[in-house]
Amino acid sequence: MSNLEQTQCYDWQRLYGTLLGEVTFKSKLEDFVVEEALRFELSGEGAHHYLYIEKRNVNTDIVCHKLRRFADVKPTDIGYAGKKDRFAVARQWFSVQLPLLKEINWQEFNDDEVLVLQATRHDKKLRIGAVKFNHFDITLRDYIGSSKEFDQRLEQIAQRGFPNYFGEQRFGHDGANLERGIDLLVSNKKLKNRNLQGLLFSAVRSFLFNHVLSKRIEDGLISTLLEGDFVMLSGSEKGFIIEDLEAEQVRFKENDILLTGPMPGSRRQPLNEARVFEDEMLADYEVLVQKLANKRFNEERRALMCFPQNVTSKWHNDTTVTLSFDLPKGAFATSLLRELVRVVQ
């Protein structure tokens, strides 16, 4: 496990090479706006109150705490589909289960940090992963360079996608979550707070995924199917193992099927050539992979590439631009940005 000391380095391979310059990001709260869209329609009836809330400079957990106090409910009565950044204007859905006949004026919940934009009902609790996509409006400032080259690179990303790395925020401030997760695994310790423990182990698995993805780009294999690769159907979490390389090439070139990488655990998915490649790339972290398997994590697969939708840019002046795009759930806007420019926050 000789490379564990290198886990604080996030210098993963970029797909498009040289960055186009440096920008300031998040100098203002409004520079990062994200809006969540659910993957199902709300019925308008039921015991679960669905609230579309705009939060400003607070994280999702704080909003949940505010809702519990306001509605006087248990933590398990609150639901959300995914967590959103703190330093942002984020609009996302929450659900609150109440007795069927109980009514609440949700406008009384509003304060300087949260604003209820819409309230309706549904018959089921909102669950993690129920996001269809997230829409982003990101404003970059102090850019020095060619707007033409910037837009050309952005068009490349829109057409060819970008590496689906987990953003550095997944690993905690200065990598603290990753470091603690590794320590828990290696020392075989346990935390009483299971949610925190799960977050720390997730940071380790995310790091290992990023490592394999980076190596696949470095070896020129990000656009190449290997025998035994596990591929995912575009827009789905279902997939299959490649058995006939030639037969699947057309679907792969059209992005109908997507290459995947491992969130390590037991029950490995790839076979043959693909298995050999991933095993070699994870050899330095074999102890971590085995520890994750011992913790009864089953291997999950994540698409190696992400394809943004509805990508546009609006230049306010020579140095300020707003990017707008949609990303599927679990994708990081910062991973798109790292293919364009070096970000200073």
C-alpha positions in Angstrom: 0.0 0.0 0.0 2.9 2.2 -0.8 0.8 5.0 -2.5 -1.5 5.8 0.4 0.6 8.8 1.3 -0.3 10.2 -2.2 -4.0 10.2 -1.6 -4.0 14.0 -0.9 -3.0 14.7 -4.5 -5.9 15.4 -6.8 -3.8 16.0 -9.9 -5.9 13.7 -12.0 -5.5 13.5 -15.8 -7.4 16.0 -17.9 -9.0 15.0 -21.1 -8.5 18.2 -23.1 -5.0 19.1 -22.0 -3.8 22.6 -21.4 -6.2 24.9 -19.4 -7.3 28.1 -21.1 -6.4 30.4 -18.1 -7.5 31.2 -14.6 -10.8 32.5 -13.3 -12.3 33.6 -10.0 -15.3 31.5 -8.9 -17.7 32.0 -6.1 -16.6 35.5 -5.2 -20.3 36.1 -4.9 -23.0 33.7 -3.7 -25.0 34.2 -6.9 -22.0 33.0 -9.0 -23.1 29.4 -8.3 -26.8 28.7 -8.9 -28.1 25.1 -9.0 -31.7 23.9 -9.5 -32.9 20.4 -9.0 -35.4 18.5 -11.2 -37.1 15.4 -9.9 -37.5 12.3 -12.0 -41.2 11.8 -11.2 -44.4 13.9 -11.2 -45.9 14.9 -7.9 -49.5 13.8 -7.3 -50.7 16.8 -5.3 -52.2 14.4 -2.7 -50.9 12.5 0.3 -49.3 12.9 3.7 -45.9 14.0 2.4 -45.5 17.8 1.9 -43.1 18.5 -0.9 -41.3 21.8 -0.6 -39.2 23.4 -3.3 -36.8 25.5 -1.2 -34.2 28.1 -2.2 -31.4 27.9 0.3 -28.6 30.5 0.5 -25.3 29.9 2.2 -26.5 26.9 4.2 -26.1 23.2 3.6 -28.8 20.6 3.1 -28.5 19.2 6.6 -29.1 22.6 8.2 -32.3 22.9 6.1 -33.4 19.5 7.3 -32.8 20.6 10.9 -34.8 23.8 10.4 -37.7 21.7 8.9 -37.7 19.3 11.9 -37.9 22.1 14.4 -40.6 24.1 12.4 -42.9 21.1 11.7 -42.1 19.3 15.0 -41.4 16.0 13.3 -38.8 13.2 13.6 -35.6 13.1 11.5 -37.0 10.1 9.6 -40.0 12.2 8.5 -37.8 14.5 6.4 -36.6 13.5 2.9 -34.4 15.0 0.2 -33.1 13.7 -3.1 -29.5 14.9 -2.9 -27.2 17.3 -1.0 -26.3 20.7 -2.5 -23.3 23.0 -1.9 -23.4 25.4 1.0 -21.9 28.5 -0.7 -24.5 28.7 -3.5 -28.0 29.7 -4.3 -29.5 26.2 -4.4 -33.1 25.3 -5.2 -34.0 21.7 -4.2 -36.9 19.6 -3.1 -37.6 18.4 0.5 -40.4 16.2 1.8 -42.0 16.4 5.3 -44.4 13.7 6.4 -47.3 15.1 8.5 -50.7 13.7 9.7 -52.9 13.7 6.6 -55.3 16.4 7.9 -52.6 18.6 9.4 -52.1 21.9 7.6 -49.0 24.2 7.8 -48.5 27.7 6.4 -45.1 27.0 4.9 -44.5 30.7 4.1 -44.0 31.1 7.9 -40.9 28.9 7.5 -39.1 31.5 5.4 -36.1 33.4 6.8 -32.9 34.9 5.5 -31.4 31.5 4.6 -34.4 29.6 3.2 -37.4 30.5 1.0 -40.3 28.1 0.1 -40.9 28.6 -3.6 -43.5 25.9 -4.0 -45.4 23.5 -1.8 -47.5 20.5 -2.8 -48.2 17.0 -1.7 -47.3 13.4 -2.6 -48.0 9.9 -1.4 -44.4 8.9 -0.9 -41.3 10.2 0.9 -38.6 11.8 -1.2 -35.6 9.5 -1.4 -31.9 9.9 -2.1 -31.2 9.6 -5.9 -34.6 10.8 -7.1 -33.0 13.5 -9.1 -33.5 13.6 -12.9 -30.9 16.3 -13.5 -29.4 19.4 -11.9 -29.4 22.7 -13.8 -26.4 25.0 -13.2 -25.8 28.7 -13.8 -22.1 29.4 -13.1 -20.5 32.8 -13.4 -16.7 33.0 -13.8 -14.9 36.3 -13.4 -11.5 37.8 -14.1 -10.8 35.6 -17.1 -7.9 36.7 -19.2 -7.8 35.0 -22.6 -9.7 34.4 -25.8 -13.5 34.1 -25.5 -13.4 32.3 -28.8 -11.1 29.6 -27.5 -13.2 29.4 -24.4 -16.4 28.8 -26.3 -14.6 26.3 -28.7 -13.5 24.2 -25.7 -16.9 24.4 -24.2 -18.4 23.1 -27.4 -15.9 20.2 -27.4 -17.1 19.3 -23.9 -20.7 19.6 -24.9 -20.1 17.2 -27.8 -17.5 14.8 -26.3 -18.3 15.0 -22.6 -15.9 15.4 -19.7 -14.3 12.9 -17.2 -16.9 12.2 -14.5 -14.6 12.7 -11.5 -16.0 13.2 -8.0 -15.3 16.8 -7.1 -12.7 17.6 -4.4 -15.5 18.6 -2.1 -16.4 14.9 -1.8 -13.1 14.4 0.1 -13.7 17.2 2.7 -11.7 20.3 3.5 -8.0 19.6 2.7 -9.0 15.9 2.2 -10.0 15.4 5.8 -12.9 13.0 5.0 -10.6 10.9 2.8 -7.9 10.8 5.5 -10.3 9.8 8.2 -11.9 7.2 6.0 -8.6 5.6 5.2 -7.7 5.6 9.0 -11.0 3.9 9.8 -10.5 1.2 7.2 -6.8 0.4 8.0 -7.3 0.4 11.8 -10.6 -1.4 11.5 -12.3 1.2 13.8 -16.0 2.0 13.9 -17.9 5.2 14.5 -21.1 5.5 16.5 -22.4 8.0 13.9 -23.1 5.6 11.1 -24.0 8.4 8.7 -20.6 10.0 9.2 -18.9 6.7 8.8 -20.7 6.1 5.6 -19.6 9.5 4.3 -16.0 8.8 5.2 -16.0 5.4 3.5 -17.7 7.0 0.4 -14.8 9.4 0.2 -12.3 6.5 0.0 -14.4 4.7 -2.7 -14.7 8.0 -4.7 -11.0 8.5 -4.6 -10.4 5.0 -5.9 -12.9 5.6 -8.7 -11.1 8.9 -9.7 -7.8 7.1 -9.7 -8.9 4.4 -12.1 -10.6 7.0 -14.4 -7.4 9.1 -14.4 -5.3 6.1 -15.3 -7.7 5.1 -18.1 -7.2 8.6 -19.6 -3.5 8.5 -19.1 -3.3 5.2 -21.0 -5.4 6.4 -23.8 -8.3 4.0 -23.0 -11.1 6.5 -22.2 -12.6 6.1 -25.7 -11.8 2.4 -26.1 -13.8 -0.6 -25.2 -11.9 -3.5 -23.5 -13.0 -7.1 -23.5 -15.1 -7.6 -20.4 -15.8 -3.9 -19.8 -19.0 -3.2 -17.8 -21.0 -0.6 -19.7 -24.0 1.3 -18.6 -27.0 2.2 -20.7 -27.1 6.0 -21.3 -29.7 7.6 -18.9 -29.9 4.4 -16.9 -28.2 2.7 -14.0 -28.5 -0.7 -15.7 -25.7 -2.2 -17.7 -24.0 -5.3 -18.9 -20.6 -6.8 -19.6 -19.1 -6.5 -23.1 -18.8 -9.9 -24.7 -18.6 -9.0 -28.4 -16.4 -5.9 -28.8 -17.2 -5.5 -32.5 -20.9 -5.8 -32.1 -21.1 -3.0 -29.5 -18.8 -0.4 -31.2 -21.6 1.5 -33.0 -23.6 1.9 -29.8 -20.5 3.0 -27.9 -19.5 5.6 -30.5 -23.0 7.0 -30.3 -22.9 7.2 -26.5 -25.8 4.8 -26.2 -23.6 2.8 -23.8 -21.1 4.3 -21.5 -17.9 3.0 -20.0 -17.9 2.6 -16.2 -15.4 2.5 -13.4 -15.5 0.9 -10.0 -16.7 2.1 -6.6 -14.7 -0.7 -5.1 -16.0 -3.6 -3.0 -16.7 -7.3 -3.4 -18.5 -9.0 -6.3 -16.4 -7.5 -9.1 -18.2 -6.7 -12.3 -15.6 -6.5 -15.2 -14.1 -9.6 -16.7 -11.0 -10.6 -18.7 -9.0 -7.7 -20.1 -11.0 -5.0 -18.3 -10.6 -6.8 -14.9 -6.8 -7.1 -15.5 -6.6 -3.3 -16.2 -8.6 -2.3 -13.1 -6.7 -4.7 -10.8 -3.4 -3.3 -12.0 -4.6 0.3 -11.5 -5.8 -0.5 -7.9 -2.8 -2.7 -7.0 -1.2 0.0 -4.8 -4.5 0.3 -2.9 -5.3 -3.4 -2.6 -5.5 -3.2 1.2 -8.2 -0.5 1.0 -10.2 -2.5 -1.6 -10.1 -5.6 0.6 -11.1 -3.7 3.7 -14.1 -2.2 1.8 -15.1 -5.7 0.8 -14.8 -6.9 4.4 -17.1 -4.1 5.3 -19.6 -5.7 3.0 -19.6 -3.1 0.4 -20.5 -4.5 -3.0 -18.8 -3.0 -6.0 -20.9 -0.3 -7.7 -20.3 1.1 -11.2 -20.2 4.8 -12.2 -20.0 6.2 -15.7 -16.5 7.3 -16.6 -17.7 10.2 -18.8 -20.4 12.7 -18.3 -22.3 14.4 -21.1 -23.8 17.8 -20.2 -27.0 18.9 -21.9 -28.3 22.4 -22.9 -24.8 23.9 -22.7 -24.6 27.7 -23.3 -22.3 30.6 -22.5 -23.2 34.2 -22.0 -20.4 36.8 -22.0 -21.2 39.9 -19.9 -17.9 41.5 -20.8 -14.4 40.4 -21.9 -13.6 38.8 -18.5 -17.0 37.6 -17.1 -19.0 34.7 -18.5 -22.0 32.7 -17.2 -22.1 29.0 -18.2 -25.5 27.2 -18.1 -25.9 23.4 -18.4 -27.7 20.4 -17.1 -25.9 17.4 -15.5 -27.3 14.0 -14.5 -27.5 13.2 -10.8 -24.2 12.6 -9.1 -22.1 14.6 -11.6 -20.0 17.6 -10.4 -20.1 20.9 -12.1 -16.5 21.5 -10.8 -15.4 18.5 -12.8 -16.6 20.2 -16.0 -14.8 23.4 -15.0 -11.5 21.7 -14.5 -11.4 20.9 -18.2 -11.7 24.6 -19.1 -9.9 26.8 -16.6 -8.0 26.9 -13.4 -10.4 28.0 -10.7 -9.5 30.4 -7.9 -12.1 30.6 -5.1 
